[in-house]
Amino acid sequence: MTPAELPGMLRRLAADVKDRAALGAADAMAQSYQRDVVKSMRGPSPSPAGTPPARRSGTLARSVRAEAARLVSAGRAMSSVAPHTVYARIQQKGGDIYPVRAKALRWKVKVAGPLLPGKRRTSKWVYARHVRLPARPYMVMSDPTRQRCRDAARAAVARVIREALDGG
């Protein structure tokens, strides 16, 4: 390499590091946020209104996915985190549920049986024409979550810079 070629090579290296750092930071933030959202789904079932939903089957938690980061312009990347179940929105925002193919909604509840040794709990069916589900927001960017995302992005950028300096 000649001294005249050095500035061009440094510009290409800087652009490459800038793009890789942006992708790494976006991926790290999305994965950090996804972990926080999934961790928030715990506690008793049903969860109180205004708190994240309890994890019963794990389907909602498993459906929250971080999209792989992609470059949107030089040095700028984006990613997203979103749930992919049909009931994700109503859990987040709350709302009214009505039957679609039947006259009533139906679900099973456990009923305490007699308090005698050897007797089991029983269950019964409950019917309703309408159910109001309270909002249970779980896709929330709190201050601690925001800080964890920032820390993850900083660590990802530092990793990319270290790799570039080490010749990786």
N, C-alpha and C positions, 0 to 999 in steps of 0.2 A: 504494500500500500504506500502510496506517495503522500507527502504532506498535503497536497492539494485535494486528495480524495478523503482525507480525515473528516472534514466538516460534514460532508454528505453521509458518511458512514455513521457519525454520531447522531445526526438528525434521524436517520432510519432506526437506529437503536432506541432513541428516545421515543419515537412514535410507537415502536413495538412494545416497549415497556409500558407506555401510557395506556395502550389498548389492553394488554394483558392485566394490568393493575385494575382497570375499570371492570373487566370481566370478573376477575377474582373478587373484587369488593362487592359487586352486585350479587354474585353467587353466595358469598359468605353472609351477607345481610339477609338474603332470602332464606337460607338454611337456618340461620339463627332465629328469625321470626317464626318460621315453621315449627321449630322445636318449642318455642315459648307458647305458641297457640296450642299445640298438642298437649304440652304439660299442664295448661290451664284447665283441661277437661278432666277433672277429678272431683271427688267429694261424694256426698250422699245423692241418691237418686229418689225422687226428682230433685234437681238442684233448685235453690230458691230463685225467684225471678230476679233478673239483673245480674246474676252470676253465670259463668260459663256452664254449659251443659255437663252433666255427669257422664262418665264413660261407662256405658252399659255393655254394648257389643264391641265397641272400638271402630265401628264402620265410619263414623264421622271423623274421628281422629286420623284414621288411615287415609281418608279421602283428601285431607289437607296436604297439598303438594306444592313444592317450590319448582317453578319453571326454570330451566337452564337459562343463564344469562346470555344476552345477545347484544352485539354492538349496535347502537343506533346512529352514531357518528363517531368521528375520531376522538378517542378518549372518553366516550360516553357509552355506558351500557345500562341495560334494564333487565329486570326479572320481575316475576310476580309470584304471589303465594295465594292459593285459592282452594276452597273445598270443592269436591266434585260429586256430592250426593244430592238427591232431589230435595231432601228436607233441610239442607244446610241454611238456606235463606230464612226459613221460618224460625229456625233455632236462633239465628242471629238477631232478627228484627221482631219476632213474635207475630201473631196474627190469628185469624180464625180458620178453623178447619171444618169443612163440610164433607159429607159423603159424596162420592162421585158415582159409584155403580150400585149403591144400595140405599135403603131408606134411612139407615142409621149407621153410625160408627160403632165398633164393638171392640172391646179389649178385656183382658182377664186381669183380675186383681186377687191378691192373696187375702184370705179372711182368716183371722185367728180362730182356731178350733177350740174345743173344750180343753181346759187345763188339766187333763187327766193323763197319767203316764200311758204311753203307747198310742195316743191319739195324734193324728197329723193335722197340719194346717190344711185347709181346703181352699179352693179358689172358686170364684164365680165370675160370670160375664157381666159387664156393664155396657149399657147402650146409651147413645146420645145422638141427637140430630146435629149438634154443633159443639165444638170445643174451642175455647180460647186459649191459645198457647202464649204465655208471657215471653217477652224478649229475654234471651239468654246470650248476650253478646260474648263471643269468644275471639273474634278477629279484632282485637283491640291493641292499639299501639300505645302502651303506657310508657311513662318516663323510664322505668328500669329496662323495659324491652327495647326502647329506642337506644339506650346507652349500650346494651349488649350488642345490638346490631352495628352501632358505630365501632365498638371495640373489635368486632369480627372483621369489619371492613378494613380497619387500620392494620390488623394483623395480616390480612390477605395482601394488602398493598406492600407492607414491609417484606413479606415472603417473596413477592415478585421482584422487588428491588434487590434483595439479597441474592436471589437466583441470577439476576442479570449481572450483578457485580462479580459473582463467582464463575461467570461464563456459561451459565445454564441456559 
